[in-house]
Amino acid sequence: MVGIDGSTSALAALDWAGDYAERTGAPVKLVAAWDWPTSYGWALPLTDDYNPSADAERILTAAASRLLERHAGLSVESETVQGHPAQVLVDASRTATLLVVGSRGHGQFAGMLIGSVSEHCAAQAHCPVLVFHGDAAHGR
């Protein structure tokens, strides 16, 4: 299972997971979480066409295409789930044998060595977690 948010780190984790799945014959499930933005105080201005669920679907479609371009024989499934990414991935990990996430995503603390989502998954997941440190442009 791979947590996908469209970030460079998530795409690097996706590449690693594709290589691993190809070597082991395992299927790959891509999971993207989305939620309506919340704030305290001022309301966030959103355009009429803002649709985080559709954005998550587009990200998953692109990720699945990338994976299948590199590993044509893989069995790939994807799912978008409404909720906070950390909890969505922990819940989804109940049916996974391995959860792969990037070390930094699109959160507000993107510059941290390990992101809050990957840290939460490593501590709470119901299966082993691999937090991939690397980037998609430079490979492994």
C-alpha positions as a Python dict, from the first residue, in 0.01 Angstrom:
ca = {
    (1, 'M'): (0, 0, 0),
    (2, 'V'): (135, 343, -95),
    (3, 'G'): (18, 676, 46),
    (4, 'I'): (-6, 923, -243),
    (5, 'D'): (-42, 1302, -221),
    (6, 'G'): (127, 1404, -545),
    (7, 'S'): (443, 1532, -375),
    (8, 'T'): (791, 1450, -503),
    (9, 'S'): (850, 1243, -192),
    (10, 'A'): (532, 1040, -246),
    (11, 'L'): (627, 977, -609),
    (12, 'A'): (970, 854, -502),
    (13, 'A'): (800, 620, -253),
    (14, 'L'): (571, 505, -535),
    (15, 'D'): (872, 424, -754),
    (16, 'W'): (1032, 223, -473),
    (17, 'A'): (706, 38, -407),
    (18, 'G'): (672, -45, -777),
    (19, 'D'): (1021, -194, -785),
    (20, 'Y'): (949, -392, -468),
    (21, 'A'): (611, -518, -594),
    (22, 'E'): (764, -626, -924),
    (23, 'R'): (1035, -827, -745),
    (24, 'T'): (793, -988, -500),
    (25, 'G'): (486, -1029, -720),
    (26, 'A'): (275, -830, -475),
    (27, 'P'): (-21, -617, -582),
    (28, 'V'): (-8, -243, -516),
    (29, 'K'): (-285, -36, -363),
    (30, 'L'): (-259, 343, -389),
    (31, 'V'): (-442, 548, -127),
    (32, 'A'): (-503, 922, -131),
    (33, 'A'): (-678, 1110, 145),
    (34, 'W'): (-868, 1435, 101),
    (35, 'D'): (-1068, 1660, 323),
    (36, 'W'): (-1233, 1998, 316),
    (37, 'P'): (-992, 2262, 445),
    (38, 'T'): (-1064, 2403, 787),
    (39, 'S'): (-933, 2709, 957),
    (40, 'Y'): (-973, 2905, 1273),
    (41, 'G'): (-1087, 3264, 1239),
    (42, 'W'): (-1109, 3382, 880),
    (43, 'A'): (-1288, 3162, 630),
    (44, 'L'): (-1072, 3028, 350),
    (45, 'P'): (-1173, 3162, 9),
    (46, 'L'): (-1253, 2869, -218),
    (47, 'T'): (-1345, 2887, -583),
    (48, 'D'): (-1679, 2747, -696),
    (49, 'D'): (-1504, 2464, -881),
    (50, 'Y'): (-1288, 2356, -584),
    (51, 'N'): (-1324, 1980, -546),
    (52, 'P'): (-1064, 1806, -328),
    (53, 'S'): (-1208, 1462, -401),
    (54, 'A'): (-1164, 1513, -776),
    (55, 'D'): (-811, 1649, -715),
    (56, 'A'): (-724, 1334, -519),
    (57, 'E'): (-864, 1118, -800),
    (58, 'R'): (-651, 1302, -1058),
    (59, 'I'): (-341, 1252, -841),
    (60, 'L'): (-415, 879, -808),
    (61, 'T'): (-480, 840, -1181),
    (62, 'A'): (-145, 1004, -1260),
    (63, 'A'): (32, 789, -998),
    (64, 'A'): (-122, 467, -1132),
    (65, 'S'): (-21, 564, -1487),
    (66, 'R'): (334, 635, -1372),
    (67, 'L'): (352, 300, -1193),
    (68, 'L'): (216, 103, -1489),
    (69, 'E'): (449, 279, -1736),
    (70, 'R'): (743, 150, -1536),
    (71, 'H'): (595, -184, -1430),
    (72, 'A'): (336, -294, -1688),
    (73, 'G'): (259, -628, -1526),
    (74, 'L'): (163, -502, -1181),
    (75, 'S'): (-181, -538, -1031),
    (76, 'V'): (-270, -181, -924),
    (77, 'E'): (-575, -66, -732),
    (78, 'S'): (-646, 282, -602),
    (79, 'E'): (-878, 443, -350),
    (80, 'T'): (-955, 796, -237),
    (81, 'V'): (-1082, 839, 117),
    (82, 'Q'): (-1214, 1147, 291),
    (83, 'G'): (-1025, 1222, 611),
    (84, 'H'): (-693, 1327, 754),
    (85, 'P'): (-412, 1148, 566),
    (86, 'A'): (-246, 1007, 878),
    (87, 'Q'): (-563, 841, 1007),
    (88, 'V'): (-677, 728, 662),
    (89, 'L'): (-345, 549, 604),
    (90, 'V'): (-340, 393, 951),
    (91, 'D'): (-694, 263, 901),
    (92, 'A'): (-609, 133, 553),
    (93, 'S'): (-299, -41, 689),
    (94, 'R'): (-523, -300, 855),
    (95, 'T'): (-540, -487, 522),
    (96, 'A'): (-184, -419, 402),
    (97, 'T'): (133, -623, 437),
    (98, 'L'): (351, -311, 396),
    (99, 'L'): (271, 62, 398),
    (100, 'V'): (506, 283, 196),
    (101, 'V'): (503, 660, 241),
    (102, 'G'): (732, 945, 144),
    (103, 'S'): (921, 1127, 416),
    (104, 'R'): (775, 1466, 329),
    (105, 'G'): (445, 1553, 168),
    (106, 'H'): (244, 1861, 94),
    (107, 'G'): (179, 1954, 456),
    (108, 'Q'): (268, 2289, 608),
    (109, 'F'): (588, 2144, 755),
    (110, 'A'): (716, 2011, 421),
    (111, 'G'): (1077, 2092, 509),
    (112, 'M'): (1094, 1861, 808),
    (113, 'L'): (1313, 1550, 787),
    (114, 'I'): (1013, 1326, 851),
    (115, 'G'): (660, 1454, 808),
    (116, 'S'): (383, 1433, 1061),
    (117, 'V'): (186, 1186, 845),
    (118, 'S'): (479, 947, 798),
    (119, 'E'): (568, 976, 1166),
    (120, 'H'): (209, 897, 1268),
    (121, 'C'): (196, 601, 1029),
    (122, 'A'): (528, 462, 1156),
    (123, 'A'): (399, 477, 1512),
    (124, 'Q'): (40, 363, 1462),
    (125, 'A'): (7, 145, 1149),
    (126, 'H'): (-113, -213, 1170),
    (127, 'C'): (162, -340, 939),
    (128, 'P'): (529, -262, 876),
    (129, 'V'): (592, 89, 741),
    (130, 'L'): (867, 200, 506),
    (131, 'V'): (928, 576, 510),
    (132, 'F'): (1114, 643, 187),
    (133, 'H'): (1381, 915, 197),
    (134, 'G'): (1474, 1012, -155),
    (135, 'D'): (1330, 1191, -452),
    (136, 'A'): (1170, 1087, -776),
    (137, 'A'): (1412, 1287, -993),
    (138, 'H'): (1725, 1114, -865),
    (139, 'G'): (1583, 767, -818),
    (140, 'R'): (1679, 572, -514),
}
